[in-house]
Amino acid sequence: MNNKQHSTDTSYTRKCLLAAGLTLMIIPTTALAQTEVTVGVMRGKEYGVTYMLPRTEIEILLQVTRHHYTPGEYMKYAEQYLHLGNVKPQENLTYSLDKVTMRPIGVPDKEHTYFVRLRDKSTAPLMELTEEGIVRSINMPFSGTPKADSPATTQPLDPATQPLDPRSLMTEEILMANSNAKRAELVAKEIYDIRDSRNALLRGEADNMPKDGTQLKLMLDNLNRQEQALTELFTGHVEQQTQLIPLRIELKESTSQVAFRFSRLLGLLDSQNLAGEPYTLVVTNLTPELGAPLTPEEEKKQLDGVAYNVPGRARVQLIHGGQMLYDKEIPVAQFGSKEYLAPVLFNKNATTKVLFDVNTGAILKVDRGE
């Protein structure tokens, strides 16, 4: 082989590997080749597709809210003018765990990496991989890259529900007052006036009554926002930020472990941090008979075709303080076994379409066309 031809082959090989590692690996149908699968990575100058089967992990999605309390400017006058007791005098920061959800998710299993090699005189399959290199489908139309779930989000407030700046509601008389006590007294009077206006609307006694129910609601909502903004000058303001935080945990044979800890004062903590209360994950393998490992000789003997998983099943539980937060049976790739699609399914006389579950490596659908 001359140097020019060798350079062309090397360039083509690199392009094949890059395409397989990102999203889609398409082998030209003009290349007549026998499809063969071998464990490992690309060998030498041979052309083909390297893919992986997934392992199943559990993803815990935690909805955590941060509560930041700031005392009101007129806090010490809350009892005197608004008859409000037990107003907190100091700034503080707390956290709440509002919701916990769980789901199985697939991650590449580097211990089960396969290479589809092309040989002469057959048609190679079209293979679609995920961005992480997990096999998604064979001989099926390209489905595009699915949008990844947002791991952590803070939702912005709608402008209509954002808190008002209380200073924008203060009259000239309030702003010109020469003491905090006088300003507090005048702000309290504004609050009582807002309440009177709201009551007049509800009773139908307002001078300018709204024309319909929608307009009435808008007016009442506006008055409520004004009252809240001014009242918080006495009671203080709580700023809240909510995030959805993902935690991924590998599923192992029948284990019980602290998945994470949570503290009202410190928020989400590592499983080893004793400052938080423990949330325990219990995994029970329900199909231990499927997970018996094959000997190298058995693996080599069975390795004939495209590998896929026959997942086992596990019971997954999340427990906190004696309360069961999650209890469900799920399919788990590593608790099952490996099987292989025969090469005859992908020869030049057949076009077999296969769809895989990227979370477990199981076959979801098989269609065969001549």
C-alpha positions in Angstrom: 0.0 0.0 0.0 1.4 3.4 -0.9 1.8 6.2 1.6 -1.1 8.2 0.0 -3.5 5.3 0.4 -2.4 4.6 4.0 -3.0 8.3 4.9 -6.5 8.1 3.4 -7.3 4.9 5.3 -6.1 6.4 8.6 -8.1 9.6 8.1 -11.3 7.5 7.4 -10.7 5.4 10.5 -10.5 8.5 12.7 -13.7 9.9 11.2 -15.5 6.6 11.9 -14.4 6.7 15.5 -15.4 10.3 16.0 -18.8 9.8 14.5 -19.4 6.7 16.7 -18.3 8.5 19.8 -20.7 11.5 19.3 -24.1 10.6 18.0 -24.4 8.5 14.8 -22.1 6.0 13.0 -23.2 5.2 9.5 -21.3 2.5 7.5 -21.6 3.1 3.7 -24.0 0.5 2.3 -21.8 0.2 -0.7 -19.2 -1.5 1.4 -20.1 -5.2 1.2 -19.0 -6.6 4.6 -19.7 -9.4 7.1 -20.6 -7.8 10.5 -18.6 -9.2 13.4 -18.6 -8.0 17.0 -15.6 -8.2 19.3 -15.1 -7.0 22.8 -12.7 -4.0 23.2 -11.8 -1.0 21.1 -10.9 -0.5 17.5 -8.1 -2.9 16.4 -5.4 -1.7 14.1 -6.6 -0.5 10.8 -9.9 -2.3 10.8 -13.1 -0.3 10.1 -16.2 -0.5 12.3 -18.2 0.9 15.2 -17.2 0.9 18.8 -20.2 1.0 21.2 -21.0 0.3 24.8 -23.9 -1.3 26.8 -25.2 0.7 29.7 -25.1 0.1 33.5 -28.2 1.3 35.4 -27.9 3.9 38.1 -30.6 5.5 40.2 -31.0 9.3 39.9 -32.5 11.0 42.9 -34.0 14.4 42.1 -34.2 16.7 45.1 -36.3 19.8 45.1 -34.6 22.1 47.6 -35.7 25.6 48.6 -33.4 28.2 50.2 -35.3 30.6 52.6 -33.4 33.8 53.4 -35.2 35.9 56.0 -34.4 39.6 56.4 -36.0 41.5 59.4 -38.2 44.5 58.5 -37.1 48.1 58.9 -39.9 48.8 61.3 -39.8 45.5 63.1 -39.9 46.9 66.6 -43.1 48.7 65.8 -45.0 45.7 64.6 -46.8 45.1 67.9 -47.6 48.7 68.5 -49.1 49.6 65.1 -50.2 46.3 63.5 -50.7 44.2 66.7 -48.2 41.6 65.3 -46.3 39.6 67.9 -43.3 37.2 67.7 -41.6 39.0 64.8 -38.2 37.6 64.3 -35.5 40.2 65.1 -32.5 38.5 63.4 -31.6 37.5 59.8 -31.5 33.8 59.2 -31.1 31.2 56.5 -32.9 27.9 56.3 -33.5 25.1 53.8 -36.5 22.8 53.1 -36.6 19.6 51.1 -39.9 19.9 49.3 -40.0 16.9 47.0 -38.0 13.7 46.3 -38.4 11.8 43.0 -36.3 8.9 41.6 -35.7 7.3 38.3 -33.4 4.7 36.7 -30.9 6.1 34.2 -28.2 4.5 32.0 -24.5 5.3 32.0 -21.8 3.8 29.8 -20.4 0.5 31.1 -16.8 0.6 30.0 -16.4 -3.1 31.0 -18.8 -4.0 28.2 -17.4 -2.2 25.2 -17.9 -3.9 21.7 -16.5 -3.3 18.2 -18.6 -4.1 15.1 -16.0 -5.0 12.4 -16.7 -4.9 8.7 -15.7 -7.8 6.5 -16.2 -8.3 2.8 -19.3 -9.6 1.1 -22.2 -8.4 3.3 -24.0 -5.3 4.3 -23.1 -3.7 7.6 -25.9 -2.2 9.8 -26.5 1.5 10.4 -25.9 2.1 14.1 -27.0 5.1 16.2 -25.3 5.8 19.5 -25.9 8.3 22.3 -23.5 11.0 22.9 -21.9 8.8 25.5 -21.4 5.9 23.1 -24.3 3.7 24.2 -26.1 1.8 21.4 -29.5 3.3 20.7 -30.7 1.6 17.5 -29.7 -0.4 14.4 -31.0 0.3 10.9 -33.5 2.9 12.1 -34.0 6.5 11.0 -31.8 9.0 12.9 -33.9 10.2 15.8 -31.8 13.3 16.6 -30.1 14.0 19.9 -32.6 14.2 22.7 -32.6 17.2 24.9 -30.9 16.6 28.2 -32.9 17.2 31.4 -32.0 20.4 33.2 -30.2 19.2 36.3 -30.8 22.3 38.4 -33.2 25.1 37.7 -34.3 28.3 39.4 -37.5 29.5 38.0 -37.8 33.2 37.5 -40.8 34.9 39.0 -43.6 36.2 36.7 -43.5 40.0 36.6 -47.1 40.1 37.9 -46.1 38.1 41.0 -42.8 39.7 41.8 -42.8 41.5 45.2 -43.2 45.3 45.0 -40.6 47.7 46.3 -42.3 49.2 49.4 -40.5 52.5 48.9 -42.4 53.0 45.6 -45.7 52.9 47.7 -44.7 55.5 50.2 -46.3 58.9 50.1 -44.5 62.2 50.4 -45.7 62.5 53.9 -44.1 59.2 54.8 -40.8 60.0 53.2 -40.6 63.4 54.8 -41.2 62.2 58.3 -38.3 62.9 60.6 -38.2 59.7 62.6 -38.6 56.0 62.1 -41.4 55.8 64.6 -43.4 58.4 62.6 -42.7 56.7 59.3 -43.8 53.4 60.8 -47.0 55.0 62.0 -47.8 56.4 58.6 -46.9 53.2 56.8 -49.3 51.3 59.1 -52.0 53.9 58.2 -51.4 53.1 54.5 -51.9 49.4 55.2 -55.2 50.1 56.9 -56.3 52.2 54.0 -55.5 49.4 51.6 -57.5 47.0 53.7 -60.5 49.4 53.7 -60.3 49.7 49.9 -60.2 45.9 49.4 -63.2 45.5 51.7 -65.1 48.1 49.8 -64.5 46.3 46.5 -65.6 43.0 48.0 -68.8 44.5 49.3 -69.5 46.4 46.1 -69.3 49.7 47.9 -66.2 51.2 46.1 -66.6 54.5 44.3 -65.2 53.0 41.1 -66.4 49.4 40.9 -64.8 47.2 38.2 -66.8 46.3 35.1 -66.3 42.5 35.4 -64.9 39.7 37.4 -61.5 39.8 35.6 -61.0 43.5 36.4 -62.0 42.9 40.0 -59.5 40.1 40.4 -56.7 42.3 39.0 -57.6 45.1 41.4 -57.7 42.8 44.4 -54.4 41.2 43.4 -52.8 44.6 43.2 -54.1 45.6 46.6 -52.8 42.4 48.1 -49.3 42.9 46.7 -49.3 46.5 48.0 -50.3 45.3 51.5 -47.7 42.5 51.5 -44.9 44.9 50.5 -45.7 47.4 53.2 -46.4 44.8 55.9 -43.0 43.2 55.3 -41.5 46.4 56.5 -42.7 45.2 59.9 -42.7 41.4 59.6 -39.6 41.0 57.5 -39.1 39.5 54.0 -38.4 35.9 53.1 -36.6 35.4 49.7 -37.0 31.9 48.3 -34.9 30.1 45.7 -35.9 26.6 44.6 -33.5 24.2 42.8 -33.8 20.7 41.4 -30.6 18.9 42.3 -29.8 15.5 40.8 -27.8 12.8 42.7 -26.7 9.6 40.9 -25.9 6.4 42.8 -24.6 3.2 41.4 -26.8 0.2 42.0 -25.0 -2.7 43.7 -26.0 -6.1 44.8 -28.4 -6.0 47.8 -27.0 -3.0 49.7 -28.2 -0.5 52.2 -26.4 2.9 52.2 -26.9 6.5 53.2 -27.6 8.2 49.9 -27.4 11.8 51.3 -28.1 13.9 54.4 -30.2 17.0 54.8 -30.1 19.7 57.4 -32.7 22.5 57.8 -29.9 24.9 58.7 -27.2 23.7 56.2 -29.2 22.2 53.3 -28.1 19.2 51.2 -25.0 17.4 52.7 -22.7 14.6 51.8 -23.6 11.2 53.1 -20.7 11.3 55.5 -21.7 14.6 57.1 -23.3 13.8 60.4 -24.7 17.3 60.7 -27.7 16.2 58.6 -30.4 13.6 58.9 -29.8 10.5 56.8 -31.8 9.3 53.8 -31.1 5.6 53.3 -31.2 3.8 49.9 -31.9 0.1 50.1 -31.4 -2.0 47.0 -32.5 -5.6 46.7 -31.6 -7.8 43.7 -34.7 -9.8 42.8 -33.0 -11.8 40.0 -29.7 -13.0 41.4 -29.8 -16.1 39.2 -29.4 -13.9 36.1 -26.2 -12.3 37.2 -23.8 -15.3 37.2 -20.7 -14.1 35.4 -19.6 -16.1 32.3 -16.1 -17.6 32.1 -13.8 -16.2 29.4 -14.3 -19.3 27.4 -18.1 -19.0 27.6 -18.0 -15.3 26.8 -15.9 -15.9 23.7 -18.1 -18.8 22.6 -21.3 -16.8 22.9 -19.9 -13.6 21.4 -21.4 -13.9 18.0 -23.5 -10.9 16.8 -24.6 -7.6 18.3 -24.5 -7.7 22.1 -27.5 -6.5 24.2 -28.7 -6.8 27.8 -31.4 -8.9 29.4 -31.8 -6.8 32.5 -32.6 -8.2 35.9 -34.9 -6.5 38.4 -34.3 -4.8 41.7 -36.4 -3.4 44.5 -35.3 0.2 45.3 -36.4 1.9 48.5 -35.6 5.3 50.0 -36.2 5.6 53.7 -36.1 8.7 56.1 -36.9 8.6 59.7 -38.8 5.3 59.4 -40.9 6.7 56.5 -40.9 5.1 53.1 -40.4 7.9 50.5 -39.9 5.6 47.5 -40.5 1.9 47.0 -40.5 0.5 43.4 -39.2 -2.4 41.3 -37.1 -1.3 38.4 -35.1 -3.0 35.6 -31.3 -3.1 36.2 -28.8 -3.9 33.5 -26.0 -5.2 35.7 -28.4 -7.6 37.5 -29.2 -9.4 34.3 -27.3 -11.2 31.5 -25.8 -10.6 28.1 -27.3 -12.0 24.8 -26.4 -11.5 21.1 -28.3 -10.9 17.9 -27.1 -13.3 15.3 -25.0 -11.9 12.3 -27.5 -13.4 9.9 -30.0 -10.7 10.9 -27.8 -8.1 9.3 -26.6 -9.8 6.1 -27.2 -8.4 2.6 -30.5 -10.3 2.3 -32.2 -8.8 5.4 -32.6 -5.4 7.0 -33.3 -5.9 10.7 -34.3 -2.8 12.7 -33.6 -2.8 16.4 -34.4 -0.3 19.1 -32.6 -0.5 22.4 -33.4 1.0 25.9 -30.5 3.3 26.6 -31.1 3.0 30.3 -30.8 -0.8 30.5 -29.5 -2.0 27.1 -32.5 -4.2 26.6 -34.2 -4.6 23.2 -37.4 -2.6 23.0 -38.4 -3.5 19.4 -37.2 -5.6 16.5 -38.6 -5.4 13.0 -37.2 -7.5 10.1 -37.6 -6.6 6.5 -36.4 -8.5 3.5 
